[in-house]
Amino acid sequence: MPGTTTLERITELRDRIDYHNHRYYVLDDPEVSDAQYDDLMRELRRIEAEHPELVTPDSPTQRVGAEPLEGFTQAEHPVPLLSLGNAFDEEEFLAWHARVSGLLEESQFDMVCELKLDGLAVALTYEDGLLTRGATRGNGVVGEDVTSNMRTVRSIPLRVPAAAPSRFEVRGEVIFPKSAFEAFNEQRIADGLPPYAHPRNTAAGSVRQLDPRMTAERPLDIFVYTLGYAEPMEFDTHWQSIEALSRLGFKINPHSSLVRTPDEALDYCRTWVEGWEDLDYGCDGVVVKVNRFDYQRHLGVVGREPRWAIAYKFPATQATTQLRKIKVNVGRTGSINPYAVLEPVNINGVTVRQATLHNADYIATKDLRIGDWVVVERAGEVIPQVVSSVVSKRTGNERPFKMPEACPSCVEPVVRAEGEAAHICVNAACPAQLVRLLEHFVSKGAMDIEGLGIKQTTVLLEKGLIRQVADLYTLKKEDLLELERFGETSVANLLSAIEASKERPFSRVLVAVGIQHVGGEVAELLARHFPNIDALMNASQEDLEAIQSIGPKIAEAVVAYFANESNRAVIDKLREVGVTMESEQAEETVEQVLDGLRFVVTGRLERFSRSEITGRIKDLGGAVSGSVSKKTDYLVAGEDAGSKLADAEKLDVPVITEDGFLDLVASRSGES
Ligand SMILES: [Zn+2]
């Protein structure tokens, strides 16, 4: 007999899961992240596995999703839409593979790896060549009839060729592409409407719009990932059926892959754990399916989960926590940047305490208030962001944020130029700005001077030893030794690091001085086009815009930087002390020998950094894109090339090495 505490815990878990299910599936307004939800579900599954006698038919583990909403006709699924078991790490995936191997009595069997898209699952029925029904997944057995809304999704075929089975159903994920979502939100803001928080929730809300005309205005998209059923059924494997669906005009995700071994499957998962962030849609994992249908039938379904498939989940990128305070700091260009001080929360193994809030508009349009529960996202190396507030958790004690009227560093008034998002401290002598600029100046991608942290630079500023960045080069040993935090050895090291930084290439100097919009890539372009600082300083807006991939915004920022007297003083002093102010080899005139060619670059290169080769291709008139398509002319592949290489081979796109690239440039230079 299990103790009452076990029973209490089970009841509590079920209540909480039901509550969050309702918020997520019915209201499209989740309060917790998927990871937090998964944790609850896993605990419940674990306890129920230990105490099977406590499993009841109404337990959340016994159903797939949510109840249909009122207002739509119910749509029964002839073949239920199953849910998937999860693997949260490689070990769990290998355990699944071993289990399947045992049941099949086969050590190797083909599997199909597919990205698990973060959208809304739908089932589309076709009869005699026509789309007759579109239904949401609902609880897997009964969904909602959203046929008229599905008809508005451009990537869903309304009719299919005669070669199609007379009656069949496909299943897919409706998504709101990230790029379209951003543009859609910009338009909403321009129209004075609040922006939407999350593409997935907006896609779900759009599919369930009662007015199909509203749905039609949303740029929804779909990837079809499986054949639900077909009469007659003519396929032996999942891969075959997917290829057939592609031929029938369905949109199939181009990154799906047929693999043979568990290692290959895990390679696929590893590639996409970070790789998905470059895609135009959200993914939260990889689905691995046993390919052969006879194997699938043999393996069968346990409860609601097929034994022949598993979802390999990516580490979570979002969590919910409390926004305790909103503080501001001063950027190196004087912008006053609000940021969130959070109740510390763990996201994917990292404790997040702060998140960016960008500017006052961002806070206002998202209606973020001090004391709110908020959804925080941390993806890759990007600074964590506050995505949205959880309005349903408000108690009434939350306070709106007000931008300070004075700079927190120099107490000068803060101004906001018309049409600009940022509030600015315009005081050129503002110490906070100089600290930030110094921090940037000495950073790795700039002058790369070790030994100068924020604490040291603050001391140097307070003592008046530094009034502008170039003063670094006239620091004296005896002055430094008198300061706290500066010992004999560290001073010697610092001075030699400063001396060595004079040799940094011109492009790095251009990064270091902190011209707005001029990062590594732009700086390299400038250094290639202008032989020295004087040529650059004398360049007009038009001269700059004439350079491929330099737009008006960058050109304007460069001209504005050099027009400023105190900036010119910095440049003069840097030149005086011997910092590099000339390009190594300025290319005279660059022939556009790659004009009209589209490149994709992947893998680790030996001769070029990624930004160097990208800059080179663009300089020569070529274009660079992030993913391989039929329009790609060449894939330049280095070591450890991953899925892009596979994509190129699939699409017959020529693959060349770095040397091949140089040969290509040389041969085309010769022929013109
Ligand atoms: Zn200030």
Boltz pocket constraint, residues with backbone or C-beta under 6 A from the ligand:
constraints:
  - pocket:
      binder: B
      contacts: [[A, 330], [A, 407], [A, 408], [A, 409], [A, 410], [A, 411], [A, 412], [A, 425], [A, 426], [A, 427], [A, 430], [A, 431], [A, 432]]
      max_distance: 6.0
